[in-house]
């Protein structure tokens, strides 16, 4: 006796895509926040630019100020750490070194529907 199973493949794909978009957007926001913990701070323009210019649905975070690249790579600049004692060059990489495992777990949980 044969067994026939029917399912709506389009619905399953859409649910996966929806969860992926949600997981990506939340992950981007968390990465920007964790990275800004190490981002230099004067009046907040540089840190704020990451949250404003992020394209969360596509997984893109960028710091959009005229001096962002110089600050990120530490070129010709001395970091003033009085406003943010954690400030350093390559702040995303520092955040990634510390938080990558947590980011992966959070993404997986959201993708699997438990987050």
Helices and strands as residue ranges (DSSP letters): H 9-36, H 45-53, G 56-58, H 68-73, H 91-111
